[in-house]
Amino acid sequence: MNRTARAFWLRSPGHGEIRDVDLPAPAEGEATVRTLFSAVSRGTETVVFGGRVPESQHAAMRAPFQEGDFPAPVKYGYLNVGVVEEGPDELAGRTVFCLYPHQTRYVVPVSALTVVPERVPAGRAVLAGTVETAVNALWDARPLLGDRIAVVGGGMIGCSVAALAARFPGVRVQLVDADPRRAGTARALGVDFATPAQALGECDLVVHASATEQGLARSLELLAAEGTVLELSWYGDRRVSLPLGEAFHSRRLTVRSSQVGTVSPARGDRSYADRLALALDLLADPALDALVSGESAFEALPEVMPQLTSGALPALCHRIRYDDAAAS
């Protein structure tokens, strides 16, 4: 069995590198996983790559198998799909999802692994963490039959929320983004699309996921009286101004945060494992392939991450393949 691996590390803000890793043999209750695909969670991981995690959030932002500390050097990431090479008989050869960074092989407790349903391709299963965030957001939002819903921000998270929200009977779901190219993604997901200027108002619920001050202000404008903005954006160390004057109070609007680190209180009887299993089950829908908008080889990550961070390489979910790296 190969006891070596290669891992992507942030050496210093804005600069990544591939490092060699020696792996231990798995102990009882552990498994060795060979990575098939990982994915870059563009919003969070580019904040990390740029060294912009606020000091007050260093503990809260730690990934489950992170090594090192913010701002750097640090090994970070949490969207990984692989195949079990060593471990309990019931897991041997199974495709699994794990909240693990970008690394060709790794050893983890079997409790950290979730088996990917056979009807879900491994390349789509990297979206599990993103869809899990969308599940939690909708548990927090509690949409009702017939609601008028807008999702402002057509990134990885926003598109996932829109796709799941559209499954509620009788709802009107509109994906709102400044980039008109997101119209094709919206169409593939079965939802309507509009630019911010064209967006339909009088919404009962607006989910904001653009991570921009302008997007949050527009989200408030799109609400009907007594409506709610569910804030999914994470701004890192940036300060955001919010227009709480004019009709904010008279229309009794609400701004509420949602974050995947805690299971929504609305589903207090569900565990993290329950939520992740649900997300993987929902990924049986091939329409969600529309969220994977780019792919690179693992060895290219030091060049790819700066491009994703700067926006030179636009992406929803940027998938990383390990066909050659994992075999070495």
N, C-alpha and C positions, 0 to 999 in steps of 0.2 A: 504494500500500500504506500502511495506517495505521501510523505510526511512534510512536504514543502508546499508553500502557497505564495501568492503575490497579492498585495493589498494596496489600495489607493489611499494616500495620506495627504492632508493639507499641511505642507511644510511651513508656510507662512502665509498670511492673508494674500490671496490672489495667486498663489503658486502651489501646485500639486506635484506629487511624484509617486512612482510605483516602488514599493519596498518588498523585499523578500521576507517571508515569514516561515518559521519552523513550527510545525503543528505537533501537539502531543497525541498519543494514542487515546481514543475515547475511553473514559472510565465507564463504570456501570451507570446506566441512566443517561448516557451521552450518545451523540451520533456525529459522524463525519459527513459533511455535505459538500458535494461538488457543485459549484454555482453554474447554472445555465444562463440566467439573465439577472441583471439588477436594473434599477431605474433611478434616475435623478429626480428627486422631488424638488422641482425647480424653485419654488418660492422659498422654502426653508433652506435648502442646501446652498443656494447662491448667497443667501445672507451669511451662512456659515463660511462659505468660501471667501467672501469678501471681508471676513473678520468683523462682522457687524452685530454679533450677538451681545446685547447689553449685559454688563457684569451682573446686574441684578437677576438675570435670567439664565445664568450659567448652569445652575443645578437643574432648573425646570426643563432646560433644552437638551439635557444629556439623552442621547439615544441609548437603547437597551444594551448594545454591545460596543459602545464607543470606547476608544482608547485615546489617551491624551486628554488635554483640557483646552477650552477656548481661551484665546482665539486660535492658538496653534503652538506646536504641532498637534494635530488631532486626526483620528480616523473616524469618519462620520458617514452615516447613511442608514436606511431602514427599509429598503424595498428590494428583497432578494428572493429569488426562486432557484432551487437546485434539486439535485437528486441525492438521496441518502446512499452513501457508499459503505458505511459501517454503522452498525447500531442494532437495535432490537429487530428480531425477525419480521415483526409486523410492519416495520418501516423500511426495511431493506429494499432498495430499488424504487421507492415511492418518490413522487415529486412533491416537494414541500415549499411552503412560504415561511420566511423568517425575517424578523426585523434586524437584519444584519447589514453592515456596511459593504462597500464594493471590494470583494476579495474572492479569489479563485476557488479556495477551499476553506472550510472552517469547522471547528468542533464546538458544539453547543449542547446544553441539556435538551433532552427530547421534549420537555415541556415547552420549549421555545419554538417548536415546529408545529405548523398546521398543514395537514395533508391537503393538497390541491385536488378538488373533485376531478374525476377522469374526463368529464365533459368540458373542462376549462383548460385551454392550451397553456403551456408554461409561459409562453411569451406574453399572454394577456394577464396571467396571474400576478405579474409585477405591479399591476394596478390595485392590488388588494388593499394596501395601506391608504391609497387615495379614496377608493370607494368606501372604506371604513370611515374615513373622515366625513364623507357625504352622508353616510348612514347616521352618524352621530349628530350631524347638523340638522337633519330632518327630524330626528328624535327631539332635538331641542326646539325646532321651529313648530312642530306639530301642525302641519298644514291640514286644512279641512277640505271636504268634497266641494268642488266648484270654486276654490280659491283662485284669485288672480295673482300670479307669482312672476316676479322678475329675478333673474340671477345676473348681477352686474359683475362682469369680469369673466371672460371666457378662457381662463387658464385651466390647468389640470383639475383643480378642486371645483371651480365653478361649473365646468362642463359635466363633471360627475354628479353634482347636485342637481343640475337641470335634467340630466338623463333619468335620475331616480324620481324626481318630483313629477315628471311627466307620466309616471305610472299611476298616479292618483286619479281616480275617476272624475271627470268633469272639470279638471283644472285648466287654466290658461297659463302656459309656461313660455316665457320669452327670455332667451339668452341675449344679454346686452354687452357689447364690446366695441371699443373704438376701432378695432381692426376688422374691416369688412370681410377679410378672408376667413374669419370665424363662422361666416354664414354656412359654408360647406360642412363644417364640423357639426353645427347645430342641426342642419338638415339630416346628417347621418345619424344623429342621436334622436331624431324625431321631435325636435322642438323648434319654435319660431326664433327668428333672429332680428335684432335691431341695433343700430348704432345708438349712442346715448341720446342724440338729438331726436331720433325717431321712436324711442321707446314709449310703450303704452303706459299711461299712469293709472291712478286709482287702484293701486295694488294692495292687496291684503297683507302680502309678505314680500319683502325684497331680501334676498341673500346677497351680501356684498363680499366679493372675493377678488377684487382688482388690486388691492394693496395700494391704492392711490387716494389722495385726499379728494380729488375731483370725483372719483367713483363713489365715495361715501356720501358726498354732498348730493350727487345726482340720485343716489338711492333714496335719500330722504324726500327728494322732490317727487319721486314716483309713487309714494305711499298715499293710500286713501286715509281718511280720518280714522284714528285708532289703530293704524297699521304698525307693523314691526319691521325694522331692519335687523337681520341676523348678521353680525359681523364675524366673518371667517378670516379676514386678512390678518396677517402678522407683519408688523411694520419694523421689527428689529429695533434699532436705536433711533428711528425717526419719530419726530413729534408731528401730530396731525391736528389741524384745526377743523372744528366741526360747527356748522351753522345752526346754532340752537336758538336764534332769535326768530323774528318774523312770526310764522304760524306754527312753529314747533310745539309750543305749549297749547295753543288754542285748538289744534288738531289732535292733541293727546298722542303724539307719536312716541314710539319706543325704539331704543337702540339696545340690542342685547348681544353679548359675546357668546361664542361657541368655540370649544377647543377640544381636540380629540384625546388629550391626555387623561381626561376623566370621562367615564361612561355617563351619558346624559342622565340627570336625576329622573327624567321622565321614564327611563327604563332601568330603574334601580335594581330590578331583579335579574338583570343580564350582566354577565361577566365580560371582560375583555376578549376572552376566547370565544364567547357566544357572538360578540359583535364581529370579530374577524371571520368567523365561520360563515356568518350571514353575508359579509362582503364577498367572500370567495364564491358563494352560491350564486349571488347576483351576477358575477362575472361570466356566467354561462351565456349571457346575451352577447352575440357577436357584434352588435352595434357599438359596444364599448371599445372595439378595436380602433375606432376613430380617435381615441385619446392618445394613441401612440403615434407621434408625428415625426419621430426621427430615431436613428439607431447608429451606434458606433461600437467599435471594438474596445474591449477593456483597456488594452495598452494605449489607446488614444485619449484616455481620460485626462491626463495632464494638459492636453491641448484643447479638449472639448469643454472642460469646466469654465475656463475664462471666457470662452465664446458664449456659453449659456448665461453666465453672469452679466456680461455686457449687453446681451441681446443681439449680438452679431449672429448667433445661431438661434433663431426663434424655435420654440418648442412648447408643446403641451407636456406630454410624458416623453422624455428622451431615454430610450432603452439602451442598455449596455449588454452586448453579447460576449460570451466567454468560450465560444467553440474551440478556439486555438489556445487561449491562455490557460484554460482549466486542464487541458490535456498535457501541458508541459510539466 
